Amino acid sequence: MDFYNNNANILKKIDFDLFNKISKINISNNLYNIVKTRVGDYTLKIVSDDILDSYECFLHSKYNPKKEAVLFANAQIDNNVDINIVYGFGLGYHIEEMLKKIDRDKKLYVVDINLQVFKLALILRDLREVLLDNRLKLIISDDEKYIATKLKGLLIDGSKFIIHTASIKTIPNKYQDFKFVIENWNIKKSLTDKWVNLLSENLEKNKNIKCKNIGVLFNKYKNKPLIIVSAGPSLNKNKHLLHKLKGKAFVFAVGSALKPLLEIGFKPNMFCIIDPQDITYKQIEGYENLDIPLVFLDTASSYTVSKYLGPKYIACNDVNRIENKEYLIDSGGSVATAVMDIAIKFGANPIVFIGQDLAYTNNEHHAKGDMYGEEKKVKNLPNMRKIIGQNGEVLNTTLGLLSFKYWIENKIKDTPDVEFINCTEGGVFIKGCKHMKLDYFIKNYISLKGK
């Protein structure tokens, strides 16, 4: 089964630097087990015992890798673009099939950061025909900056980025940031594809709502303390303290935090909804006629927005859909990140987070755990991620929540003139924030300044 010499001789001619690196690579038998499939081809069993990300999975089908590859190629190749880019060489089954599907005048770029797996592909399979195909371009390197630079130049109009999902599992742990970018791209693309029609429908219907843009309030709260209230499980620990902030700080709630606050008799100054799904109506059900302003993204659920009878402000995150470009917001993908960007544009300082767990603290979904009919306790699903919490504990989270964490941290880094404080009593550690309990913040930032 050793095809290495024949494959390597070709690689040496087409990419000497890659050949040189590959020739020096040692393969870890602890991470990759070679498995013979039912049809006689080979796949790899990937084993990770990392405390935060332990799993076992197959790189290709353990039954029929070639049949699986045909299905992948049929679903992914797009001959309407000049360049198809795929992350993950794997053992090359899907690359071989993609080259069969792609037009003669098109290019297929293959990106991978795992040299061990690529070397195994050269050992286990006869890839001479694949490597000699002049439509194939390899971007295989253990230098993540090199890969990022190459990808940046390719991800333009006229290209399609495809991810061989199983190959994400082969990204070495030392490249966690790179792995996150690839995974996050994958999930965002899936969500965009899933919601594109719903977003368009909401946009058209929301155009009929007569209200001001939230941009009219930008810079109206200069140096005023602003509390962003999210609905993470830890909100239950300190939401009662918000009464002490009445009239002393601007309290801006995400939609899912509205009911937990109203149920303790506290009315926030404003709340926000950006989700396109009609299930968000549950966030306001029974409270449709409040005097609390609702900020809604122009693609948010038109049903929920129309049901709310209180004051409204519209927000937009697309430069092509807004007349006054100064009113544009950066929504960041979640309602909490959207509120954060609006808070910064308000001119608020400091900006304080509560209920921003970004993880399933105590294995719970939200402060009001059954709002959407789900079980209160989160099931430990295989696609979950692990992260170290503020107190050193291991917490369950998701790729989506991690993307919001990194977005928030980058936004903090880009906003050095604003003080950010995390008063969430649980959940993840947010870089760039001061971390303290809410009662300490009230005593030292609000009460003392009021004297």
Buried (B, 14 or more C-beta within 10 A) or exposed (E): EEBBEBBBEBBBEBBEEBBEBBEEBEBEEEBBEBBEBEEEBBBBBBBBEEEEBEEEEBBBBBEBBBBBBBEBBEEBBBEEBBBBBBBBBBBBBBBBBBBEBBEEEBBBBBBBBBBBBBBBBBBBBEBBEBBEBEBBBBBBBBEBEEBEEBBEEBEEEEBBBBBBEBBBBBBBEEBEEBBBBBBBBBBBEEEEEEBEEBBEBBBEBBEEBEBEBBBEBBEEBEEBBBBBBBBBBBBBBBBEBBEBBEEBBBBBBBBBBBBBBBEEEBBBBBBBBBBBBBEBBBBBEEBEEBEBBBBBBBBBBBBBBEBBEBBBBBBBBEEEEBEEEEBBBBBBBBBBBBBBBBBBBBBBBBBBBBBBBBBBBBBBBBBBBEBBEEEEEBEEEEEBBBBBBBEEEEBBBBBBBBBBBBBBBEBBEEBEEBBBBBBBBBBBBBBBBEEBBBEEBBEEBBEEEEE
